Amino acid sequence: MPAPSPSTTAPGRLAAPPRGREGAAATALAAGRDWLLARQEPGGWWQGELETNVTMDAEDLLLREFLGIRTDAETAETAAWIRSRQRDDGSWATYTGGPGDLSTTVEAYVALRLAGDDPGSAHLRRAAGFVVAHGGLEASRVFTRFWLAMFGEEPWARLPVLPPELVLLPRRMPLNVYDFASWARQTIVPLAVVGALRPRRPLPFGLAELRAGAAPPARPVSPVGRAFLGLDRLLHRYERRPLKGLRRLALARAERWILERQEADGSWGGIQPPWVYSLIALHLLGHPLDSPAVQAGLAGLDRFTVRSGGLRRLEACQSPVWDTALTVLALTDAGVPGDDPALRRAAGWLVGEEIRIRGDWSVRRPDLVPSGWAFEFDNDWYPDVDDTAEVALALCRTAAAEADGGPARAAVDRGVAWLVGMQSRDGGWGAFDADNTSRLCRHLPFLDFGEVTDPPSADVTAHVVETLAHTGAAGSPAARRGVDWLLDAQEPDGSWFGRWGVNHVYGTGAVVPALVAAGVDPGARPIRRAVSWLEEHQGADGGWGEDPRSYTDPAWRGRGRPTASQTAWALLALLAAGERGPAVERGIGWLTATQRPDGSWDEPEFTGTGFPGDFFINYHLYRQVFPLMALGRYLGEGRTR
């Protein structure tokens, strides 16, 4: 789509920008604005690629091998992509510039063996050397060994047990499926089916070269963890002779649960892990490849496939609703008027994406009127708090929401009411559920990868508080409790933890604007401490960056290669706090100096977070929307906030 004419989208001052730093910022703002406007889809939305690591691609080949549908063309293109991401030491990382990851390397290696790569080739010998040096197959995570067991390379008896009878537990019982986070429960239910049926479909090769020959060192286990290890031993005994009637009932209930939650696009939750495991579970339960559910699931994967230059890779998820809301906010910050045709199209599309049915969130909030927005095109079971907050805020910036009683205003009002109803007891907000804070879930030996619960986080809570403030509810009980939660959650160093973005720069960049919008004085001590933390962590070149290792190593907090998105997050906080000194000027200078000639920014780094410490995301639009917000607010181009 061609870029809109500046005469129809650009505010007056951008036509004749001032000189100096503000002039450079205004020029960058105009170029970035036009870059975004040119990339709106005809239907009204924006969507950037959501890039993750090669685990997605390796598991896609493993899925197709298991189902017997792997093709030479798909395999060759996927293998080419996997090879292109290998590090010099033979490993594969979970994010650009990160250290090698054992389990990711194991899965990538097996995928390349499926593609016909010779284990004696230089790149696979390096990979095998890395795997053995880091403990071998024996030390890989449970999910990786689950795949190995399905292909006969790991005895099922060595894996922790997750019995399908779990789905029969009533909701008031500990460890029922609704004690787990939305993403975890969707994955656990099909995996429990697969673990109960214990398939074994041998690969056309062995993996002896990946074995270290010794048990991995024992991990530290808490007293509760030791109790769960004892329970696991009992469950292994049960698995040898499960109660037949109870097992049949559990498998039937799990099958129905899975089928009920398949989305219109064939996915489960719009994300890769439950999608893949649900297809395998249904196949093992007797659903043939041409059955409606399996056919829809396989066809839907094509929508998540990116092909370019002979390479094939899968997105773990897609983020059109999130991308569109952020883009509307960025464009209005850049001075694009709310009645601009592009924003009218975006608002119409967003209004149509509101979810009006009850999903799993209603288990804890049965009386709450359905509303909300999901991250993806199709994920009606799981609208999320973060998207709903940003969509409501974005719609309020457009002309579509200005008329009382119109569909956009009604959607915003329903969405805000839903947000208030999703507040947890402690005053914060989680992403998908309220009060999803079970501590027992974290001790299950089966779950050694990623977060398994969804407690309130600073970034999500901040986005809700900011939305409440800008929709006239800054003084409401919900907003006041949210502010108190955020103040209590401030780290001793003055920053805030970032659950869904890397990391303390993200959290701080979200919280400071929210607190100021909700009425906290920019001169108040919590804001001043946050400003000091950001200024202390600004790079010598004026940018900000934070490496994902900050989730496991505090020495990396606020430190890393500068990126466009993280620099913008820091600037958003500083500008909200009323700062216009050297730190802001140098940050703006970094953004203007690093902008590409086409108006975009480059950002190979992963600044989005799936699971802190385990799974990271490169949102390809983050590098564009957040700098535009920062530049627009610096210049004062946007609407009054």
N, C-alpha and C positions, 0 to 999 in steps of 0.2 A: 504494500500500500504506500503510495507517495506521501511525503510529509505534507501536513496541512499548510496552507498559506499563512505566513506570519501575521498577515493583516486580520485573519479570523481568529487567531489563538493567542497572539503575543500581546501582553500589556504594553502601554505606551513607553515606559521608561526603558524597556529592552531595546527599542528601536534606536536609541541614542545613549548608549551606556556611558557613565562617567569614566574618567581616567583613573589610573592607579589600580590598587587592589580591588576596589569595588567594580571598576571597569572590567578587569579580568574575570571576576566572579560573574558579572552579568553576561559576559560573552559565553562563559562556560555553561551558565544556566540556560541560555537560549539554545545552545547546541544540544545539551542534554535533554531539554524539553522536546525538541524536534525529533530527536532520536527515538524517544518513547512514543510520541504521537504517531510516528510512521509505522510502529509495530503493533498497533491495535488490530486484533482480529476482526473480521467483518461482523461477527456476532456481538462484539462489544467488549470482549475480555482481553486481558494480556496474559501471556504464559511464557515463562522462561524455563529452560531446562533445569531439572533437579538432578544434579550429578552426585553420585556416591562412589563406592569402590567396587572392585571387580567381583566381590562376593555375589552381587546380584547376577552378573553375567555367568559366572561359573555355575551357580545353582540353577540358572535357566537351562544350561546344557545338561546338568545332572537330572533335572526334572524330565527333560525330553528323552534322555537315555532310559530313565526308569519306566516311562510310559511307552517307550518304543516308537517315538515319533521324531527323533532327532534327524535332521537332514544334513547333508554334506555342506550345502550352501550356508545355512545358519551357523553351523559349526565353524566353518572357515572364517567367516566374518567376525564371529564372537572371539575366536582364538586370536585373530589379528589384534583385536582391541586389548585383550588380556595381555598379550606379549608387549604391546606398546606401553603398558603401565608398570612393567617390571622394573624394580630398582637395581642399581649396580651390584648390590650384594646378593642378588637372586631372589629377594623377597618381594612381597607386595604390601603396601601400606594401606591404611584406612583413610588417609587424606593426603593431599599434596604436601610433600616436604616432611611427612611424618616418618616415624621409625617403622621398620618391617613388622608385620603382624603374623604370628604363627598360623592361626586358623585360616586367615585370608590366603596365606601362601599355600597351605595344604589344598584348599578348594580350587585355587587357580591352577595348581600343579595337576590335580586330577582332571580338570577340564581340558588342559592342554594334552594330557595323555589320551583323552577321548578324541581330540582332534588329530591324533596320530603323531604328535611330537615324540621324538626319540628320547628315552630317558638318558641316553648317553650324550645327548647334545649339550653344548656348553651352557645354555640358559637353564635347562632343567637340572643339570648337575649342580649349578649354583643354587637353584631353588632347593634341591634335596639337601644340600649341605647346610643351608640356613635352617631348614626344618629339623634336621637331626641335632644341630647345635643348640636348638631351643627346646629340646625335649621330645621331638618326634611326634608322630600321630598320637602317642599316648598322652601328650600334654595339651592337645587341642581342646577347644571348648566343647561342651556337651552337644550343641547344635551341629557342629562339624562331625563329631563322632556318630551322631544320629544318621547323617548321610552315609557315613562309612558303614554303619550297620546295615542299612538298606541294601548296600552293594556287597555285603559279605566280608567286609574288611575290618569289622569290629564285632565281637560277640555281643549280642543283645544283653546278655547277663551282666556285662560290665557297665551298662548304662544305668543311671538313676531311673527309677520307675515313676511314671506319672499316670496313674490308672484312670481309665475313662469314667469310672464310678464317681469321679470328682464332679461331673455334671449333675449328679443326682443330689448333691448336698443342698439343703434348703438355704435360702439367702441369709438366714440368721446364723448359720453355722460358720465357724472360721474356715478359711481356705475354700469357700465356695467360689465359683468362677467370677463373681462380681466383686470379690475382694481384690482381684488383679486389675491392672490398668487395661484400658480398652484394647490396646495393641497386644498386650500379653494374653488376655483371655481369648482373643481371636486366634492366636497362635497355639495356645495350650490345648484347646479342645481338639483340633485336628491332629496335633502331635500325639495326644493321648490315644487316639484311635490307631494311629500308625504304630505306636509303641505296643499296643495290645495285640495287634495282628502280626507284628514282627516279620515283615517281608524280607526276603533275601534274594536279590537278583544280581548274581556275580558280574563284575566287570570283565572285559576281555583281557585284562592284565592284572598283575598283582602290584602291591605297593610296599614290598619289603624294604626298598631303598629309603623309605621315609620313617622307618622304625628306629627308635633310639635304643631299644632293648632293655629299658629300665623304667620302672614306675616313676611318674613325675613326683617331685617333692610335695609333701603334704602341705596343703594351704592352712593358714590359721583358721580355726573354727571356734565359734563362740559356744557357750554351754547350750544355747538353744539350737545352734547348728549341729552339735553332737547328738542332741535328741532326735533331730530330723534324720541324721545318718542312721540312727537306730531304727527309726520308722521305715527308712528305705530298705533296710535289711528284711524287715517284716513284709514289706510289700513285694520284695523279690520272691519270698516264699509263697505269698498269695498268688503271684503271677504264674507260678508253676501249676497251681490248681485253683483257678478263680471259680467262684460260685457261678455256675453256668447261667442260671436264670438272671442273676444280678448283672452279669457281664452282657448278656443279650439286651437287657433293658438299658444299660448304660450306653452301649453302642448305638442302639436305636435312638435314644435321646440325643446323643452327640450328633448323629447324622441329621436329625431334624433341626437341631440348633444351627448346624453349619448351613444347611439349605435355606433356612429362613433368613440368614444374614448375607446371602449373596446379593451384590448390588446390581443395578440395571446394566452396568458395563461389563458384568461378568466377574468383577473382582470381589475380594473380601476386605472391607475397610479401606479400599483404594490403596493398599500398601502390599509390598511384595511378600513378606514372610507368611502371613495367614493365607494369602492367595495360593502360594505354591503348596503349602502343606494341606490346605483344604482340597485341592485337586487330587493330591495323592491319597488322602483319606477317602474321598468319595470313590476313587478308582478301586481302592482295596475293599470298599464296602459293596462293590458290585455294580457301580455305575459305569457303563461302557464309555468308550471315548466319544461315541456319537450321541450320548445322552444329552439332554438340553443343558444341564448344569455344567458338565465338563466341557461341552462344546463352547458354551458362552465364556467360560473361564479361560480357555485356550485362545479364543478369538480376541478376548479383551487384552491379552498380553501384547498383542500387536500394537495396540494404541500407546503402549508404554515403551515401545522400541524406537530407538534413535539409530538411523543409518546415515553414514556419510563417509565418502572416500574409501569404500570397501571395508569399513568397520561397522560393527553392530554392537550396541550396548543397550541395557535396560535402565529405565528410571525406576527407582524403588517406590516412587510415588509421584504424583503431579500436583501442582499448586496453583491452579488458575484463579480460584477465589481469593486466596491470599495475595497473589501477585496483582490482581486487579484492584483490590482494596488499597494496597500500598501504592500502586501507580496513581490512583485517583488522588491520594493524599499528597504524593510528590508533585503532581501536576498543579494542584491547587496551591501548594506552597510556592510553586514556580510562577504563580500569577495567572494561570489559565482560569478563566471565569467559570463559575459553576454551571452556566447555561451553555457552555461550549458543546457543539454536537458530539465530540468524542466523549465527553463526560456524561452527556445524556444517554448515549448508547451504553456506556459502562454501567450507569445507574440502573437502566432498564434490565440489563443482564443480571446484575447483582440481586435486584428485587425478585427476579424469577428463580434465583437459586436458594431462596429461603426454604428451610425444611420445616414442614408443618405436621410431621408424624412423630410418634413417640419412639425413641431409640433406647439403647441400654442405659442412658443417663437417667431415664425415668424410674429405674429400679430404686434409686435413692431419693428421687424427687417425683413421686407418683402424681402429685396434685398440680404440678407446674404445667402451664399451658405450653404446648410445643412451639418452638421457634428455633432460630439459630442458623448458622451457616457452617458448612464443612470446608475443609481445605481443598478438596478435589472436585472434579465434575460430578462424580457419583459416590456418595458416602452417606446416605440418608440415616443409617443407624448411628452415625457418630458425628453430629455437628460438634464443633469445639468452641470453647470460650474465647480463645485468642482470635480466631477468624471472625467470630460474631462481633467482638469489640471493634475490630478494625473496619469491618464492613459498615457497622452502624456509624462510626465516626466518618468514614468516607462518604456515605450517603448524605450525611448532614452537610457536607461541603458542596453538594450539587444542588442545582435548582429543583431537581425532582423531589427533594425532601422538604422543600420550603412551604409547600401548601398543606395546611392541616387537612386531614381526611383523605389525602391521596394515597396511592398504594405504597410509595416509598416511605412516607411519614408513618403510615400504619406499620410497615415492616420494621422500621427503626424502633418504634414504640414496643412492638412485640419482642424484638431482639433484646432491647434493654431490660424489659421485664424478665425475660429468660435469664439474662446475665445475673440479675439480682437474685433470682431464685437458685442459681447455681453456686452461690457463695458458700464456702465451707464454714463449719462451726467456728473455726479460729479466726475468721475474717478475711482469709485469703481465697484465691481461686486457683484450682487446678485446670488442666487443659480440657479434659473430656468428661470428668465425673466430679461430683462433690463428695468430699470426705473419703476419698479413696486413699487411705493412709495405713492399711494393714502392715504391721511389721513382720508378721509371721511369714508372709509370702516370700520375703527376701531370703529366708533361710533354707528354702527348698534346694536340695543338691542338684536338682534338674536345671535350675535357673542360674547359670553362671555368666550370663551375658546381658548387659543392659538393664535399664530400670524396669521393674515389674509392677510398680504402683505409680499413682498419679497425684501426689500431694500438691498443695498450693506452691506456686513459685513466684519469685519477685517480678519476673518479666510479664507473665500472664496477669498477675494481680495489678501491675502498673497499667497495662493496657486497658483493663476494665475501669480502673479508677479514672484514667484520662478520659475515657468515653463518657463515664457518668458526669464528669466535670463539664464536658463540652455539650452535654445534652441537658444541662440545667439541674443536675442532681448532685452538685459538689457537696452540698450540705446534708445530703440524705444519710440515714443511718448506715446503709451499705457502704457508701463512699467513705464515711468517717472511720468505719471499722477497717476498710481496706487501707486507708492511710496509716492507721495505727499498726496494722500488720506489716506494712512496708517499713515503717520506722523501726520496728522491732527486728526486722530481718537485715538491717544494715550490718555489713561486716565490720569487724574491729578496725580495719584499715580505711573505712569510709566508702568502700564500693558495695555493689550488690551482685550476688551470684546470678549468672545467666543460664537458665535451664535449656532454652530452645535456641540460643545463639551463643557464639564463642566470645567471651564468657563473662568476665566481670565488666569488660567494656560494654557488652551488650546489655547486661542487667542494669548497669548504672545509666546507660544511655536511654533506657526505657523508664526508669524510676524517677529520675530528676524532673523531666517534663511533666510527668503525672502528678508528682507532689506539688509542683508549682501551680499547675492547672487547678488542683484541688484546694488551693488557698494557702499552702505552706509558704512562708516568707522566704524569698531567695537568700536572705541574709541569715536564715536560721542555721544552727550549727550542723544538722545533718546535711544540708545542701552545701555548706562551706567545706565540710569534710570530703564530700564527693568531688567537689571542684578541685580540691588540693590533690586528691588521689589521681584524678585525670591529668592534671598538670604535671605531676611527678612522673607519670608514665608516658608522656608524649615523647616521640622519637626525636632524635637530633635533626631529622629532616623535616619535622613538623607533622608527620603522620602518626597514627596510632595503629597498633596491631597486637593481637594476642593469639598465641599458639594454642591449639587444642590440648596440648599437654598440661595446660593450667588446671584441667579438671583433676589430674592426679598428682601434680607437682606444683605446690604453691609458688615456687620460684619463677614460674612462667606467667603468673597473674599479671595481666596488663602488658606483657612483653611478647614480642614476635615481630615478624616482618610486617610493615605497615600495609594496610589494605584500604580500598576506597570505602567499603561498607563500615569497617570499624572506625576509621577516621571520622566518618559522618556521624556515627553513633555518639562518639565523644563530643563532637561539635553540637549535636542536638541538645545534649545535657548542658554544656557550657552556655549556649545561647539562652536556654530556658532559665538558667540561673542568673541571667543578666550580664554575662561576661562579654567584653569586647576588647580585651587586652591582647598581649603578644601571643598567648596560646591559641586564641581563636584566629588571629591574623595568620599565624604560621600554618594552622590546620587548613584554613581556606586556601592559602598559597599552595599547600601540598595537593589539594584537590584540583586546582586549576592547572598546576604544572604537570600532573599525571594524566589528565584527560587525553584521550586519543583524538586524532583529527576528525573522526566521524561523530564525535560528541559522546562516545561511550567511555567506560573505564575498563581496564583489564584487571582480572582478579582470579588467578588460578587457585588461590588459597580457599580452604573450606572454612566458612565462618558461620554456618548453620549447624545445629546440633540435633541429632536424633536421640542417641543415648549418651549422656556425658561419660567420656572416657572410652567409649566403645564404637560409636557410629556417628559419622559427621557428614554434612551436606554442603555442597556448593550450589547455592541458589543463584542462577545466572542473572537474575534481575536485581539482586541485592546491590551489586556494584553500580547500578544505575539509579534506583529509586531513592536510596538513602542519601547519596551525595546531592541529588536534586533537592531533597527536603532541606538539607543543611545549607546549601547555597541560597535557596529561596528564603529561608528564615533569617539568614545573615543579611540579605538585601532588603528584607521586609516586603517581599513581593506578594506573599500569600494573603489570604483572607484573615481577618482578625480571629485570633485563636482564643 
